[in-house]
Amino acid sequence: MAKLNHCFFFFFFFFFFFVLLISSCEGALASKVNTVRVGVILDLNSSVGRIAQRYISMALSHFYAVNNHFRTNLTLVTRDSQNDVVVAALAALDLMKNEKVHAIIGPQRSEEAQFLIDLGRKTNVPIISFSATSPSLSPTKNEFFIRTAHDDSCQVKAIADILKSYGWMELILIYEDTNYGNGLIPYLTDALREVNARVLHRCVISPGSGDSEIRMKLKSLKENYALTRIFLVHMNASVGSKLFLQAKKLGIMDEGYAWIVTEGLSSLLDPVHSKAINSMEGVLGLRPFIPFSSRKLQVSKLKSSIKGQNLFGLWAYDTVWAVATAVEKSGMAHSGIATLNTGENEVDIAALGTFEDGRKLLNALLNTTFDGISGEFHLVKGQLQPSTFEIFNVVGKHERIIGYWTQTKGLRRDLNDNGNKAVNSKLKNPVWPGDNTINQPNNKLRIGIPVRNAFTEFINVENETDVNGGPKISGFSYEVFMAVLEVLEFPLPHEFIHFGENGTMAGTYDELLYKIKYQEYDAVVGDTAIVANRSTYVDFTLPYSESGVSMVVLVKDDEKKDFWIFLKPLSLDLWLTTGLVFILIGLVIWVLEHRINTEFRGPPEHQLGTIFWFSFSTLVFAHREKLVNNLSKFVLIIWIFVVLILTQSYTASLASMLTVKQLRPLFDDVQEIKKHGYFVGYQNNSFVKDLLMNQLRFSEDKLRPYNTPEEYNVALSKGEVAAIFDGIPYIKLFLNKYCSNFTIIGPIYRTEGLGFAFQQGSPLVPYMSRAILKVTEDKDKMEAIERKTFRSKPTCEDKSATISSGSNLSVYSFGGLFIITGVASISALLLHLFNFIRSHWPVLNDHHLHSERSFLAKIVDLIKHFDKKDHSSYHFNRSESTVYSAQNLEANFVASVPNHIADMQNHSRTSSEGGEDNDTSIDTLHTS
C-alpha cells in the first residue's frame, strides 16, 4: 500500500511537470507569431458595409481556427468612410501613416476608390476592394489595385441576350449618377448594339435624391415614353429601394411593364427593406452563380447570427482569407510604412514613405488560389472572372431561378444539358409585374394603316369586325406582314391605327410616313413605296414586292390595210441593207468568176445585167448560172442560208399582218407625249407625281390625279390623258381588268418596290428585313398569299388580240447574219485578188523592165489583164480542148472527102473492068 501511494505521487508529479512544460512551449511559440496590421474602410451606415463587417470578422475567426499553426496573424483596423469620398481618403492616410497597415481592404464604393488607388501606388500598399465594381477602375492600369469581385462589364452580354430572347428592342435605362453608374454605360451600349437593341432614353438619378425627386422623374418617363415599358435599372440598394417604391405607387410596376436589375442591385435583394421587396413583384435580375461548397455549408450554419446575406458579404469573406493566406506566404515581418515625418497628427501625403514588402505581398495575393465560399478564388489580371450568371425572378418576397447564362452556351434553362437544345436555350416562364404569367410585357408597336377605297387588293380596312372586335384588315401587304411576324425571331405586340375613315385617307402617303417622324406611329404597314426622299425621315425594310414605275396607254386596232402592206414586215433600213447586200454578193461572185467562167463574160451591159440578175435571182433560188470557183460556191452557200432566213421571217410577219387583228399603242414613248403637250395621269396621293415632275420634267398643269382602276379606264378611253403612270404592281392589277384595251409602253423607271416603314434607327428593321427574305423566298407561301388576296381578279375580255408596238423587223434582228455574210464575201474577194496580183505583178514588172511607166499605168495594165480570159485555168483549158478537138475532126473530115471521091471514081472504073462490087466502095465512103 505504501508502494502504491508512492507510485501515485510520482505519476502526479510527472503529469504536473508535463503540463507546465507544454504551457511554457505554447507561450514561447505564441511569442514568435508576427502580427500584421490590415486596414478596412467601410461605410458602416450602409447595409453592405454592416454585413461586410460581420463577414470579415467571421472570416478572420474561421481562418485562424483552421490555420492555428500560421506564424502570422492579421489585426484588422476598421475605419468608417461615412459615405464620403474625403472621409475615406483621410481614413486611408491615417491607416497608412499612423496605423502602419500592410494593406487596405476597401473602399466600398467605386468613387472612393480612385484616390486610394493612387495612394496605394505611391506607397506600395495593396488596395483590395470586394465592392468597387466599376469598369473605369482597371487593375491592369493600376498596379497596386486588386479587385476581389467581378467587373460590372462582365454582365452586359448576358443582359443583351435576355433582351433579345424576349424581343425587347427598345428600353429605358435608369442608373445612378456616380462612377459606379456611369462606368457601365459605354459597355452596355456596345452590347445592345450587337443585338440591334437601343436605349430610347436615359434617366439619371442622383444618390442623394429624395422620394419626391425620384417620383417626378418616373412620372415624366410614364407620360413621355408611354409606349416604352421595358426598364433596365443599374444602381445600389439605397437608391434602388426608393425607386421601386415610387414606381409601385405610380402604377408602372403593373401588368404590361418589365423591369431588369443589374448585378449590383440583384446582389442586395436580401437586405433591401421589405416594403421595397413587395414593390418588386415580377422583376428580373441576374448575378454571378455561386456554386455549392462544403465551406459555404459551414458558414451557412452561422447565418442566423448575421441578419441579411449578399454577394458582397461572400466576397468580403473570401478577401480576408486571401489576404491572410498571402501574408503567410510572403513571410511578412512586423513592419509597416516608413514615414518621412513622424508628427503625431501629420497626415500630409508628402510625409508618407513606401512599404518595402508591398510588392512581395502584392505578388502573393495575385498568386493565391483556393476554394472560397463565393466560388473558386482565382485572380485573372488582378480581378475575379465570372463564368456563369444566374437569372432570377422576384415572386413575392422570394426569388425563383428561371435560367442561367454562360459565356459559351448563352441562355440556358438548366446548367445540365438535357439534349433538347431548342427547349433548354429558353428561360423558364417568369411571373411578370402585376402577377401576370401569360402575357409577356412588351412595347406595343403603333402601326399606321392607310384607309382607301382603291386598289384594296393591297390593303383594305373592311367594315366587318375581327375576332378582337376591331375592323377587319385584309390585302396583300397585310398578309405579307402577318407572315413576316410568324417567322420573326421574337413576338412583336402591335396595334393598328387607321389613317383615314370610310374608305378615304386622311392625307397623302408622305403625310402618313411623317406620322412616324413625329413619333405618332412606330411603323406603317401598307403599299408604301420605298423612295429616296422618304428614307431621309424613316427607315424601310427590304422590299416585299417588285419595283419600278411605268406608263400604260390605250391601244387601237390597226385596220388600215393598203396595197403597200407587203412592205411593212421589214423596216426601211432592213430593206435598204438587204438590197445593198444583194448587189455586194452579185459583184463578189462576178469578180470571182469573170476570168474563168464564160457565163460571166461578154459585153459590159451583159456583165452588169448578170451581176444584178444573179444576186436577186437567189432570192427565189432561180439562178441558173453555173459557178466554177470554189470561193464563189462558199460565198453563195452562206448567202443562200441568209436569204432563206430573210424570206421565212418576211413570210411569217406578212401572214401575221394579214390574218391576225393588230393592236397598236397610240403613243410609243414619253417624248412623243411631251412633244404634243398631252395630259398624263397618276395615282392620287402617291409619289409618282414627284417622279413625273422631277425626273420626267412634266409641268404640274399637265398632271391629273386618279384613284381607281375604273377611273384609269375612263380617262384613257375618253382621251382625257395620253397615259397613266403608276407602280408596276398597280398597273398589273389594272391590266388584269382591261388588258385587251391597254398596254405598258416605254422604259421602267427604277424604284425599290413596296416595303414596311419604321422610325429611323429602329432596331426592328434588320430583323423584319431578314424575316421578309424568308417569306419571299418561300414560293409556296407567296403564291398562297397572292391567290388569297388577288383571287377576284377578272379575266381579259379578248385574248386573241395581238398588241404591237408598231415596230417591225429591223437590221438589228439580222445583224449577225449580215456580219457573217459580209466577212465571208470580203474575205473571199481579198483572197482571190491577192492570188491574182501575186501571180501577175512580176510579169508586168518584167514586161516594163526598161520602161519608165508609172505605178498607176501598171495598175491599169493589171486591170486590163484581169478582163482577159485565164487560159491557164483548169476550167478554160478543159473547155477549149474540147472545142479544139471537135474543130480538128470536122476539118479533117472535110479535107478527106475529095480524096475519097477520087478514090471511089478510080475504084469504080477498076471494078467495072474487073467486075468488082461497087456497093462495097460506097459503104466504105459512108464509113469514112
Secondary structure, 3 states (H helix, E strand, C coil): CHHHHHHHHHHHHHHHHHHHHHHHHHHHHHHCCEEEEEEEEECCCCHHHHHHHHHHHHHHHHHHHHCCCCCEEEEEEEEECCCCHHHHHHHHHHHHHCCCCCEEECCCCHHHHHHHHHHHHHHCCCEEECCCCCCCCCCCCCCCEEECCCCHHHHHHHHHHHHHHHCCCEEEEEEECCHHHHHCHHHHHHHHHHCCCEEEEEEEECCCCCHHHHHHHHHHHHHHCCCCCEEEEECCHHHHHHHHHHHHHHCCCCCCCEEEECHHHHCCCCCCCHHHHHCCCCCEEEEECCCCCHHHHHHHCCHHHCCCCCHHHHHHHHHHHHHHHHHHHHCCCCCCCCCCCCCCCCCCHHHCCCCCCHHHHHHHHHCCEEEECCEEEEEECCEECCCEEEEEEEECCEEEEEEEEECCCEEECCCCCCCCHHHHCCCCCCCECCCECCCCCCCCEEEEEECCCCCCCCCEEEEEECCCCCEEEECHHHHHHHHHHHHCCCCCCEEEEEEEECCEECCCHHHHHHHHHCCCCCEECCCCECCCCHHHCCEECCCCCCCCEEEEEEEEECCCCCCCHHHCCECHHHHHHHHHHHHHHHHHHHHHHCCCCHHHCCCHHHHHHHHHHHHHHHHHCCCCCCCCCHHHHHHHHHHHHHHHHHHHHHHHHHHHHHHCCEEEECCCCHHHHHHHCCCEEEECCCCHHHHHHHHCCCCHHHEEEECCHHHHHHHHHCCCCCEEEEEHHHHHHHHHHHCCCEEEEEEEECCCCECCEECCCCCHHHHHHHHHHHHHHCHHHHHHHHHHHCCCCCCCCCCCCEECCCCCECHHHHHHHHHHHHHHHHHHHHHHHHHHHHHHHHHHHHHCCCCCCCHHHHHHHHHHHHHCCCCCCHHHHHHHHHHHHHHHHHHHHHHHHHHHHHHHHHHHHHHHHHCCCHHHHHHHHHHC
